Amino acid sequence: MTAMTREELRARVLGRHDAVPDERLRTIITKLIEHLFAFASEVDLSPAEWAAGIRFLTEAGHITTDTRQEFVLLSDTLGLSMLVDLIGHATGQGETESTVLGPFWVEGAPWRSAGEMIGRPEDGEPLHITGVVRGVDGTPIAGAVLDTWQAAANGCYDVQDPNQPKGNLRGRFRTDQAGHYDIWTTRPVPYPIPDDGPVGRMLAALGRHPWRAPHVHFMVSAPGYQTVTTHIFDGDGEYLDSDTVFGVKPSLVRTLTRTEAVVPGRGDEPISCYALEFDFTLAPAE
Amino acid sequence: MTAMTREELRARVLGRHDAVPDERLRTIITKLIEHLFAFASEVDLSPAEWAAGIRFLTEAGHITTDTRQEFVLLSDTLGLSMLVDLIGHATGQGETESTVLGPFWVEGAPWRSAGEMIGRPEDGEPLHITGVVRGVDGTPIAGAVLDTWQAAANGCYDVQDPNQPKGNLRGRFRTDQAGHYDIWTTRPVPYPIPDDGPVGRMLAALGRHPWRAPHVHFMVSAPGYQTVTTHIFDGDGEYLDSDTVFGVKPSLVRTLTRTEAVVPGRGDEPISCYALEFDFTLAPAE
């Protein structure tokens, strides 16, 4: 009797899934098994390497809580989250490109007025972000909502940092009748993703760093349009070419202009600050 | 500026791993990313499906303890464990085929004498297993150790069942000068793998059952030879064609012969029982 081959085993495992009742699940499990088998077979995965993989997943599971999601970090650092974002959101109509949501978005950020400053003096150098929200046909969208959030100068979001008031560096702005928005915030800084768990050890073994390029988050929505979740990146910031979650897309990078202006809440005299313009383009709802 | 494509993202993620210091790790991570991207892209994995995958892994991590390993169950039920076993152990020299170790092997099983019965009357119908351990060149191996273990009539191993004495249906036997071994045990029964967690729910969604075909475990070793970890399957048992961990290989299946014999510990008269012969063949140590 001849010994079972890899190909026979593969055929047997795939054959067991010929009759999966749900068609979509059948497609997904079949492709998953095909690629799992191809991966293990192409690298000749050893029992010791398999065991290391089991330990890695176990540790990732054990460090994961309601506020720490190691499997999302794993997906992010392998680029899978960005791929799923592309698959799920890109329409090819010229809309603003999306990027990862990240773990720090909070529902119900405070409403802000046009021109309001969302950061404190200690949160960093003032940054004025202005622009227009339009449809892909160029029509300005009045009343679009820009939900924005970012980390402070210490690299922490308000929800991570007991020293920041709730809602700090976070807010919802509306566009005016011309589709224009006007936000004062602070210049973003780079920060590392949580790297004290198995994903951090993986990055170290791979010779990679855990840093994200400096960015301001935006979720822009309007009735009749698809919501876009994205970042604006500081074009002079560190890690643009090596953002650890692969979130940087060239169209989302802007060079900040150094200028002087009267900054809300920072006195009546012009002070040194930065400015950038970014127009958002939304695809029509499906 | 054109939007980033899947192919550009893939190239960027792979490119980040060109300089991984350890060559073997570079090979593994590169293939892993290639197949992860191919899987997600070929099925157009949606953000909702991705989120379901993250939840699945999180639940698997949270149910996993020192005595419950959901990630191993996942690997087993997707056939990966059998593939890694093939990759790691098959030498192609005609040795006895291996199969999964499973979670119930215990180091230091009690030593037994040739012809000793390892089960109690309530553990099932007596089964006499005999045979010879040989090298691939046909030479009988004296003093080879056969470490054997199996579940009782209730489908539980001693370590799962407070009503079984420690070491029940478990033991180490040695071959005699002619390489012959002689074991009395009980006829094995099918049992389900733990199916109260995410893997059980996965099997249900796939239209699969959680049962293992009835088997007796063996780990056979001798100095100068490669250890083989395998099962003998009951040829009349249920689930041979659908063993949930894909552990069955045709060369490991034996039809039991019904016979009458004097059974150790079951009186002095011949009683109804079963017999099978199985010769183990070991590859030389590398």
Interface residues (C-beta under 8 A of the other chain):
Chain A: M1 A3 M4 T5 R6 L9 R10 R12 V13 R16 H17 A19 V20 P21 D22 L25 T27 I28 I29 K31 L32 I33 E34 H35 L36 F37 A38 F39 A40 S41 E42 V43 D44 L45 S46 P47 E49 W50 I54 L57 T58 A60 G61 H62 T64 Q69 F71 V72 S75 L78 G79 L80 S81 M82 L83 V84 D85 L86 I87 G88 H89 A90 G92 G94 E97 A205 L206 G207 R208 S242 F246 K249 P250 S251
Chain B: M1 A3 M4 T5 R6 L9 R10 R12 V13 R16 H17 A19 V20 P21 D22 L25 T27 I28 I29 K31 L32 I33 E34 H35 L36 F37 A38 F39 A40 S41 E42 V43 D44 L45 S46 P47 E49 W50 I54 L57 T58 A60 G61 H62 T64 Q69 F71 V72 S75 L78 G79 L80 S81 M82 L83 V84 D85 L86 I87 G88 H89 A90 G92 G94 E97 A205 L206 G207 R208 S242 F246 K249 P250 S251
